[in-house]
Structures are given as C-alpha cells and as structure tokens.
Amino acid sequence: MTQEQPKEVDLDAPFTSDVVLEVRTGKVKPLAGLKAHSAIYKDVCDGPVTVTNMGLEGDEHDYTFHGGLEKAVHGYCSSHYATWRDEFPESAEHFVPGGFGENLVTARMNERNLCIGDIIAVGDDVLLQVSLPRQPCFKLNHRFQVKNLAVQTWKKSRTGWYYRVLQPGTIKAGDQIRLVQRKHPQWTIERIQEYLHRKENDDAMNEALAEIEELGAESRNQFKGRVARQKAKERKAQAEKNAPKWRDFKVVEKKQQTPRIMSFVLEAVEPRTDPDEVELWSGAHAKIKLGNGLVRAYSIVDGDKNRFQLGIALEENSRGGSRHMHEDVKVGDVIQVGAMTEAIAFQGAASEHIFVVGGIGVTAFLSLIEYFKKINYSAVMHYAVRSAADIPFRDRIEALGDYVVIYDKSAGQRLDIRSIVKNRTWNSHMYFCGPKSLMEEGKRETKAHFMPDKEVHFEAFEADVSGDPFEAVVANKGGKVLKVGEDETLLEALQKEFEDVASSCSVGNCGTCRVGVTGGRVDHRGTALDEDDKATSMLACVSRGIGRITIEI
C-alpha cells in the first residue's frame, strides 16, 4: 500500500510530524555484473510490518556496512527524487521512491530538519531514534548508473539517515509520524555531514561530535579517531625532533616461496607503542638499508610499522639488492628500515576493482584484494606467472577463489590486457603492477580506451631514471645550483646537499619526494602525479629536468 506524495513540500520547514508513504523491505542479492551483494532493491509492503530491534521483519542487510542495532531502519525523503531527476536526466527512471534502499518513505522529514538523537513515534506503538547519517558507498553509483553519485549525496545533503529501534511494534503506510523528543537541536543530519565530510579538520567540532552519545558508533568513532590522530600528530611532531631516521629490525622469518621468490618477516627491535604510528595501508613501501651499502624500497605484503612482511624476487640482472637479500641476509640479522609510505588511496566510489599483475607485483596488491573480498566489494585480480611453480603466497591466493584468475605462461596462457580493459565493468578502477612490458601495455590500452588518470593506478617496482644531465636551481635554498648527472637522480643530488629530503618508493609511485617546479621544462616520469600536479611539481626520484629548471623543496 502506498500513500500519495504531497505536491508541495518545504524542506526547510521544521519537522514536527509526517506520514509514512511506503514501507519497504528487500533481500540481499548480487548487484548486476558484480561480485558484490546488496539489499538496496526493496519492495513495497502491503499491510502492517513487524518492527524489532534489528529492523523490519523480512528485511535483509549486507552486514558488512549495513544493519545492526544502530542501522536497523533506513529513512529517506521522497521529495529529493524530483531534484535528482532534474540533475541527472539520463538516469531519471531510477530516481523513484525506494531507489536509495529506504525502509520508510516520507516526504517532509529530511537532512535539514532531523537531528541526531531525535525520538519519533510511528503509528500506535513504535518508537525510533535518529542514530546516523547514511554514508553512501559505490553501490549507489551502480544502482543509479551515475559515477560518483555517492559523493554527490553528501555534498548535497541528500544521503538519508538511520534509526535505532527504541520500542518495537508494527508499522504500515499511512501511519502518522510525530516528534517526541529533541535533545540536540543544533546537530541536524546536514550539519553533522558538514564536519563528517567537508570540514574534517575542525578540531573543536570533532571533539564536540565525539561526545554525543546518541550518535551511532560508525560516525562517532570517526570523530573520536580524528581527535586521537590530532593528539598523536602533536606528540609525533614533538618526538620527531630527536627521532632517528632509520630503525633497527630483526629478520624473524625467511621463507622460500618459489625457486626465485623469498619472503622475509621483519620485526622492530624497539616497537612503536602509539597505535597511530603503527598502522599501514595496502600499497605501503619500506626503504631498506642493505649491508652492502645499497638502499632499496620494497612493497610491503602485509603487517604494520612494528612487524611486516616482504616478498622479494631474485632478479636475473640484480645490482646487488635482491641478491644480497636472498643470499646474505639470515634469520636473526638486524637490518635498518627507513621511511614507510602508503601509496594506494582507497577508491570507494568504484563499482569494480580490477588488478592486472605480473610475477612479484602481487606483493603490492595482495592484502588490498583480500580486504576487498572481506568487505564484499567486487574485485578481480588477473595474475600472470611464469609457471604454476612461480606463485608466491599460494595459500592466500588460492583462498581468494574467483577473485583471482591465473595465467600460466608455461601452459601457453596469455594475459590479454587489451581485452581486460575493453571489457571492464562500468565505473571500474584499474590497478597495474608488474614488469616493464606489462606496465607499458597497461598505459597504452587505458589511454586507447580513454580511461581517465584518476581511474587507473600504476604501481611500478622498476623505473628508468637515466637521461641527459641537467641543472636544478633550488630557489628556497639560496639559489643553490645542483648538477644532476646522466645516471643520477635529482633526489640523489638533493640528498647529497641537504639533510631533510624525504623519499620512499624511489620509483615514482608514492609522491613522497615531490618538489615544486617554478621554472623550466620537466620530463615527467612515475605515476604519483596527475596532469594538474605536473604543472607545478615533479617527482625527484624519477623525473628529470631539461636543461635548467628552478625548484623549491
């Protein structure tokens, strides 16, 4: 049963009462074309529906991010749909009541007149409390076939909201809704979204929101986390004044993964105790000082800043890095580890995550694709190997199931990058890591198929850094002129002259070594800068000046 939508609704009017236009429930099912599941598609319920502390009877949730006591019932303002249709006419057919997966369809209640902690009565016996603003994910993009719609919902404050159930009972279309109690009139859903998404660095507001008990844990913990990180940042700034640049790590495990790939587990001799200083994200690199005087950066397979794992392939033409690790380093040895930097930003707006990987390149993405599988995101890794015997971390890769497709070169199987790019799912994000030939083909095909730079991530583990000699004038260091040789990088020249020049991956992935460019031409290399960034910056570890350039560090 459906009630008629009011013709004119003033969304800025205070909320005191409303009416249930529709009650909707749905089942978890696969999203079309993806591995991900969702219960966003909900049907209208005829007659009364029982409401329990966990939500509406017959309604299912993907409990990865939805459902539970604080997300028992989802509400949405049906008056938003006409505005969405005007803004995205190409998807107008999708913007109809129920489209956002709401349980209660209403017309007057909205993000501007509902406050966190509001207690509302529905019908004769149900009491609900506004607990959380909805934080939309990629499934909305896929549902409405609009890229980045999820971002637009919070920018425009049209996300919807969740209720916890204070008093169970039954509800039906036509039930009256009335405001029973308002404890936090200053904290509308819209205002909370202002600090949740748009003004994340307002320390005073973060502290205030972290103290609101009625705010559900999903959002409240974000504000608590920001408060904790700010305090940790202040402690870190103080501690870094005397902190060593290199830390001692003991090799606690060395394991032959394949005939040419060895894994190492390194554990800090003096662990860091501040949790904000320990966490790592997928795509992190560790800079390792080798006993033979070399410094190399390796992708971290998993772990944190106190204990982490590396996977290192023995290169045929090793200049001493991989050969030293394979042949000279033993369990019990202490080696020095420098900067650890994360390089892969979480792309939550993508409908599908497609990884194209060759050989040891799996170390950069293994923990990330495991995470996507854990949180029920749609992802697949196309993995090219020399042979079945050359697959490292085999048990973990096998556990990925249909999240991975293996191409065995020895069996005549070929990784067809053109086909993968051409047939990618709508709104996909692609990730590449492997030998130079794989990376170059990935760049050719993504450009040929007009993929924007922001939808592709290239994680290089080797880089061409040589070229013609050039000069760099360091404008903010007294105009010091550095001469950079043909086999030398700008980063190396800077580090010889100045002490505090940060770097991490050394192959152009992470952006740690970024310097400003105020004059001259640059041969840009690496993947950490987009086209807009290249107008004012360069990566000192791989990019090269042409003739003479002027920089700031």
C-alpha positions in Angstrom: 0.0 0.0 0.0 1.3 3.4 -1.0 0.2 6.9 0.2 0.1 9.8 -2.2 3.1 12.1 -2.3 2.3 15.7 -1.2 2.5 18.0 -4.2 4.5 20.8 -2.5 6.9 20.3 0.4 9.0 22.9 2.1 12.2 21.0 3.1 13.3 23.9 5.2 10.2 23.8 7.4 10.7 22.5 10.9 9.8 18.9 11.4 7.0 18.1 13.9 5.0 15.5 12.0 4.9 13.5 8.8 3.3 10.4 7.4 4.7 7.0 6.2 4.1 7.0 2.4 5.6 3.5 1.9 7.1 0.7 4.0 9.7 -1.3 2.0 11.8 -4.5 2.6 14.2 -6.5 0.5 16.5 -9.4 0.2 20.3 -9.4 -0.3 21.1 -10.3 -3.9 24.0 -9.8 -6.3 24.4 -6.5 -8.0 24.1 -6.9 -11.7 27.5 -7.6 -13.3 29.4 -7.5 -9.9 30.6 -10.0 -7.3 29.2 -7.6 -4.6 25.8 -8.2 -2.9 23.3 -5.7 -1.7 19.8 -5.3 -0.3 19.3 -1.9 -1.9 16.4 -3.2 -4.0 13.3 -3.1 -1.8 9.6 -3.8 -2.5 6.5 -2.1 -1.1 4.9 -4.0 1.7 1.1 -4.2 1.9 -0.4 -4.2 5.4 1.4 -3.9 8.8 5.0 -4.9 9.1 6.6 -6.0 12.4 9.5 -3.9 13.7 12.1 -5.5 16.0 15.3 -4.1 17.5 17.1 -5.4 14.4 14.7 -3.8 11.9 11.7 -4.7 9.8 10.6 -8.3 9.6 11.6 -9.8 6.2 14.2 -7.2 5.5 17.8 -8.4 4.9 21.1 -6.5 5.3 24.6 -6.8 4.0 26.0 -6.7 7.5 29.5 -5.6 6.2 28.3 -2.0 6.3 24.6 -2.1 7.0 22.1 -3.3 9.5 22.5 -3.9 13.2 21.1 -2.1 16.2 22.2 1.4 15.1 21.2 0.9 11.4 18.0 -1.1 12.0 15.8 1.1 9.8 16.7 3.4 6.9 14.7 6.5 6.1 14.8 8.8 3.0 13.0 11.9 1.9 11.0 11.1 -1.3 10.9 14.8 -2.1 14.6 14.6 -3.1 13.8 12.3 -6.1 12.4 15.0 -8.4 15.6 17.1 -7.8 17.8 14.1 -8.6 15.8 13.5 -11.9 16.4 17.2 -12.9 20.1 16.9 -12.1 20.7 13.5 -13.8 18.0 13.2 -16.5 19.9 10.3 -18.2 19.2 8.2 -15.1 15.7 9.7 -14.3 14.0 6.3 -14.5 16.0 5.1 -11.5 15.2 8.1 -9.2 11.9 6.9 -7.8 10.8 6.2 -4.2 12.7 3.2 -2.8 15.7 3.9 -5.0 18.0 4.5 -2.1 17.1 1.3 -0.4 15.0 3.0 2.3 12.6 1.2 4.6 10.4 4.2 5.3 9.5 6.6 2.5 8.5 10.0 3.8 8.1 13.4 2.2 8.8 16.1 4.8 11.5 14.7 7.1 14.9 15.4 5.6 18.5 16.0 6.5 17.9 19.7 7.3 15.1 19.3 9.8 16.1 16.0 11.5 18.6 15.9 14.3 20.8 13.2 15.8 19.1 11.7 18.8 15.5 12.7 17.7 13.0 10.3 19.1 9.9 9.8 16.8 6.7 7.9 17.2 5.4 5.9 14.2 1.8 4.8 14.4 0.4 3.5 17.6 3.4 1.8 19.3 6.8 2.1 17.5 9.5 4.5 18.8 12.6 5.2 16.7 15.6 7.3 17.3 17.7 9.0 14.6 21.2 7.4 15.0 23.3 8.1 12.0 23.6 9.9 8.7 23.9 7.4 5.9 27.4 7.2 4.5 26.9 6.1 0.9 29.2 3.7 -1.0 29.8 2.7 -4.6 26.6 0.7 -4.7 24.6 3.9 -5.1 26.8 4.7 -8.2 26.0 1.3 -9.6 22.3 1.4 -8.6 21.7 4.7 -10.4 24.4 4.4 -13.1 25.9 7.8 -12.2 29.6 7.9 -11.4 30.4 9.5 -8.1 26.7 9.8 -7.1 27.7 8.6 -3.6 29.9 11.7 -3.3 27.1 14.0 -4.6 24.7 12.7 -1.9 26.7 14.0 1.0 27.8 17.2 -0.9 24.1 18.0 -1.4 23.0 16.5 2.0 20.6 14.0 0.5 22.0 10.8 1.9 19.2 9.6 4.1 19.6 8.5 7.7 19.3 5.5 10.0 17.2 4.8 13.1 17.7 2.6 16.1 14.5 1.0 17.4 13.7 2.0 21.0 10.2 0.4 21.1 9.2 -2.5 18.7 5.8 -2.8 17.3 4.1 -2.7 13.8 4.1 0.0 11.1 2.3 0.5 7.8 1.8 3.0 5.1 -0.4 5.8 6.3 0.9 5.8 9.9 1.4 9.2 11.4 4.9 10.2 12.5 5.5 12.8 15.2 8.5 14.2 17.0 8.5 13.0 20.7 11.9 14.4 21.9 14.8 16.5 20.6 17.9 16.5 22.7 20.4 18.0 20.2 18.6 20.7 18.1 22.0 22.1 16.9 23.1 18.9 15.3 21.0 18.3 12.2 22.0 15.5 9.8 23.1 18.1 7.4 25.3 19.9 9.9 26.9 16.6 11.0 27.7 15.8 7.4 29.4 19.2 7.1 32.0 18.1 9.6 31.9 14.4 8.7 32.9 15.2 5.0 33.5 18.8 4.2 35.3 20.3 7.3 37.2 17.3 8.6 40.0 19.3 10.2 37.9 21.4 12.6 39.3 20.1 15.9 36.7 21.8 18.1 33.8 20.3 16.2 35.4 16.9 16.1 35.8 16.9 19.8 32.2 18.0 20.3 30.7 15.4 18.0 32.9 12.7 19.6 31.0 13.3 22.8 27.4 12.8 21.5 26.3 9.5 23.0 23.2 9.3 20.7 25.4 9.4 17.6 26.0 5.9 16.2 29.4 4.3 16.5 30.1 4.4 12.8 30.2 8.2 12.8 31.1 8.9 16.4 34.2 6.7 16.1 35.3 8.7 13.0 35.2 11.9 15.1 36.9 10.1 18.0 39.6 8.9 15.6 40.3 12.4 14.4 40.6 13.7 17.9 43.1 10.8 18.7 45.0 11.4 15.4 45.3 15.1 16.1 46.7 14.4 19.5 49.0 11.8 18.1 50.2 14.2 15.4 51.1 16.7 18.1 53.0 14.0 20.0 54.7 12.9 16.8 55.9 16.4 15.9 57.5 16.7 19.3 59.0 13.2 19.2 60.4 13.5 15.6 62.7 16.3 16.6 65.0 13.7 18.2 63.8 10.5 16.4 66.3 8.5 14.3 65.6 8.3 10.5 66.4 4.6 10.5 65.1 1.9 12.8 66.6 -1.5 13.6 64.6 -4.5 12.6 65.4 -8.2 13.2 64.8 -10.8 10.5 62.5 -13.2 12.3 61.5 -15.3 9.3 62.9 -16.1 5.9 60.9 -18.5 3.7 61.4 -19.8 0.1 58.1 -19.0 -1.6 59.1 -20.2 -5.0 62.5 -21.1 -6.6 63.1 -17.3 -7.3 61.0 -15.6 -4.6 61.8 -15.3 -0.9 59.6 -13.8 1.8 61.0 -12.0 4.9 59.3 -11.1 8.1 61.0 -8.1 9.9 60.2 -7.2 13.5 61.2 -3.9 15.2 63.9 -4.1 17.8 62.2 -1.2 19.6 58.5 -1.3 18.7 56.4 1.9 18.5 53.7 1.9 21.0 51.4 4.7 19.7 48.8 2.9 17.6 48.5 5.9 15.2 52.2 5.4 14.4 51.9 1.7 13.7 49.1 1.2 11.2 49.9 0.7 7.5 47.6 0.7 4.5 47.9 -1.5 1.4 50.5 -0.3 -1.1 53.0 0.7 1.6 56.7 0.7 0.8 59.6 0.1 3.1 63.0 1.6 2.5 65.7 -0.9 3.4 69.4 -0.2 4.1 71.3 -3.2 2.9 74.6 -4.4 4.5 76.4 -3.9 1.2 75.8 -0.1 1.2 72.8 -0.2 -1.1 69.3 1.2 -0.3 66.3 -0.3 -1.8 62.5 0.2 -1.5 60.2 -2.8 -1.4 56.4 -3.2 -1.4 55.1 -4.4 2.0 52.9 -7.5 1.6 51.2 -7.1 5.0 51.8 -6.1 8.6 52.4 -2.8 10.4 55.3 -0.5 11.3 56.5 -2.8 14.0 56.3 -6.1 12.1 55.8 -6.6 8.4 56.4 -9.0 5.5 58.2 -8.5 2.2 58.3 -10.7 -0.9 61.5 -10.3 -3.0 62.2 -11.9 -6.3 65.8 -12.6 -7.2 66.4 -10.5 -10.3 68.5 -12.0 -13.1 70.4 -8.8 -13.5 70.4 -7.8 -9.9 72.7 -4.8 -9.0 73.1 -6.3 -5.5 69.7 -5.6 -3.8 67.7 -8.8 -4.3 70.8 -10.9 -4.5 72.0 -9.6 -1.1 68.6 -10.3 0.5 68.4 -13.8 -1.0 72.0 -14.9 -0.4 73.4 -12.9 2.5 70.6 -12.0 4.9 69.8 -14.6 7.6 67.2 -15.1 10.3 68.5 -13.2 13.3 70.2 -10.5 11.3 69.4 -6.9 12.2 68.9 -4.5 9.3 67.8 -0.9 9.1 64.5 0.3 7.8 63.7 3.9 6.9 60.5 5.6 5.8 57.4 3.6 5.2 54.9 5.2 3.0 51.4 4.3 1.8 50.8 4.7 -2.0 47.3 3.4 -2.8 44.4 5.6 -2.0 41.1 3.7 -1.2 38.8 4.1 -4.2 35.5 3.5 -2.5 33.4 5.1 -5.3 34.4 2.4 -7.9 31.9 -0.4 -8.7 34.6 -2.9 -9.6 38.3 -3.1 -8.7 40.4 -4.8 -11.5 44.0 -5.7 -10.8 46.4 -6.6 -13.6 49.5 -8.2 -12.0 52.7 -9.9 -13.2 55.0 -12.0 -11.1 56.3 -10.4 -7.9 54.0 -7.5 -8.5 51.4 -9.4 -6.4 53.1 -8.1 -3.3 51.8 -4.6 -3.9 48.1 -5.7 -4.1 47.6 -9.0 -2.2 46.4 -7.5 1.1 44.3 -4.9 -0.7 42.3 -7.5 -2.8 42.0 -9.6 0.4 40.4 -6.6 2.1 38.0 -6.0 -0.8 36.9 -9.7 -0.6 36.4 -9.3 3.2 34.2 -6.2 2.9 32.2 -7.7 0.0 33.5 -5.3 -2.7 33.6 -6.5 -6.3 37.2 -7.2 -7.4 39.2 -9.5 -9.6 43.0 -9.9 -10.0 44.3 -11.0 -13.4 47.7 -12.6 -12.4 50.3 -13.6 -14.9 53.1 -16.0 -13.8 55.9 -17.8 -15.5 54.6 -21.1 -14.3 52.4 -22.7 -11.5 55.6 -23.2 -9.5 56.3 -19.4 -9.5 53.2 -18.4 -7.4 54.3 -16.9 -4.0 51.9 -16.8 -1.0 50.0 -19.6 -2.8 47.6 -20.4 0.1 46.5 -16.8 0.3 46.0 -16.6 -3.4 44.0 -19.8 -3.5 41.8 -18.5 -0.7 40.8 -15.7 -3.0 38.8 -18.1 -5.1 37.1 -16.4 -8.0 38.6 -13.1 -7.1 41.8 -14.2 -9.0 42.4 -15.5 -12.5 45.8 -17.0 -13.1 47.6 -17.0 -16.4 50.4 -19.7 -16.6 52.9 -18.7 -19.3 54.4 -22.2 -19.3 51.0 -23.6 -20.2 50.5 -21.2 -23.1 48.1 -19.0 -21.3 48.3 -15.3 -22.2 47.2 -12.2 -20.2 45.2 -10.1 -22.7 45.4 -6.6 -21.3 43.5 -5.1 -24.2 40.5 -7.4 -23.7 40.5 -6.8 -19.9 40.5 -3.0 -20.4 38.0 -3.1 -23.2 35.5 -5.4 -21.3 35.9 -3.8 -17.9 32.8 -3.2 -15.8 31.3 0.3 -15.9 32.8 2.6 -13.3 35.8 0.3 -12.7 39.1 1.3 -11.1 42.2 -0.5 -12.5 45.5 -1.3 -10.8 48.7 -2.4 -12.6 51.9 -3.8 -11.2 54.4 -6.0 -13.0 57.4 -5.9 -15.3 58.1 -3.0 -17.6 56.3 -4.6 -20.6 53.1 -5.2 -18.6 53.1 -1.6 -17.3 53.7 -0.1 -20.8 50.9 -2.1 -22.3 48.6 -1.1 -19.5 49.4 2.5 -20.1 48.8 2.2 -23.9 45.5 0.3 -23.5 44.0 2.5 -20.8 44.8 5.6 -22.9 43.4 4.0 -26.0 40.2 3.2 -24.2 40.0 6.8 -22.8 40.3 5.8 -19.1 40.8 9.0 -17.0 44.1 9.1 -15.0 42.1 9.1 -11.8 40.6 5.7 -12.6 43.9 3.9 -13.0 46.8 3.2 -10.6 50.2 2.1 -11.8 52.4 0.6 -9.1 55.9 0.4 -10.6 58.8 -1.6 -9.0 61.4 -0.5 -11.5 61.9 2.8 -13.2 64.1 4.3 -15.9 65.8 7.2 -14.2 68.7 7.9 -16.6 68.8 10.7 -19.1 70.7 13.8 -20.2 72.4 15.8 -17.5 70.6 18.9 -16.2 70.9 21.6 -13.6 68.4 22.4 -10.8 68.3 25.8 -9.1 66.9 25.4 -5.6 65.2 28.7 -5.2 64.3 28.5 -1.5 67.8 27.3 -0.5 69.7 30.4 -1.5 69.5 29.7 -5.2 71.9 26.7 -4.8 72.6 25.2 -8.3 72.8 21.4 -8.4 74.3 19.5 -11.3 72.5 16.2 -11.9 74.5 13.6 -13.9 73.1 11.3 -16.6 73.0 8.3 -14.3 72.0 10.3 -11.2 68.5 11.3 -10.0 67.5 14.7 -8.7 66.6 13.1 -5.5 70.2 11.7 -5.1 71.6 15.1 -5.8 69.3 16.8 -3.3 70.1 14.3 -0.6 73.8 14.8 -1.0 73.4 18.6 -0.5 70.5 18.8 2.0 69.7 16.6 5.0 65.9 16.6 5.2 64.7 15.5 1.7 62.1 12.8 2.1 61.6 9.8 -0.2 60.2 6.3 0.0 59.4 4.1 -3.0 62.1 5.6 -5.4 60.2 4.5 -8.5 57.6 7.3 -8.8 54.6 5.6 -7.1 54.1 7.3 -3.8 54.8 11.1 -4.2 56.9 11.4 -1.0 59.8 13.1 -3.0 57.5 15.6 -4.7 59.2 19.0 -5.2 57.8 22.3 -6.5 58.8 23.5 -10.0 58.7 27.2 -10.6 60.6 27.4 -13.9 61.9 25.3 -16.8 60.8 22.1 -18.5 60.4 18.6 -17.0 60.5 15.1 -18.4 57.8 13.7 -16.1 58.1 10.0 -15.1 56.3 7.9 -12.5 52.6 7.7 -11.6 52.1 9.7 -8.4 51.2 13.0 -10.0 48.1 13.7 -12.1 48.2 16.1 -15.1 47.3 19.1 -13.0 50.0 18.4 -10.4 52.6 18.2 -13.2 52.1 21.8 -14.0 53.7 22.8 -10.6 55.5 19.8 -9.3 57.8 16.9 -10.2 58.9 13.6 -8.7 62.6 13.9 -7.7 63.2 10.2 -7.7 62.4 9.6 -11.4 61.6 12.7 -13.3 64.3 14.8 -15.0 64.8 18.4 -15.8 65.5 19.5 -19.4 68.5 21.9 -19.4 68.0 24.1 -16.3 65.0 24.1 -14.0 64.1 26.0 -10.9 62.6 24.1 -7.9 61.6 24.5 -4.3 61.9 21.8 -1.7 
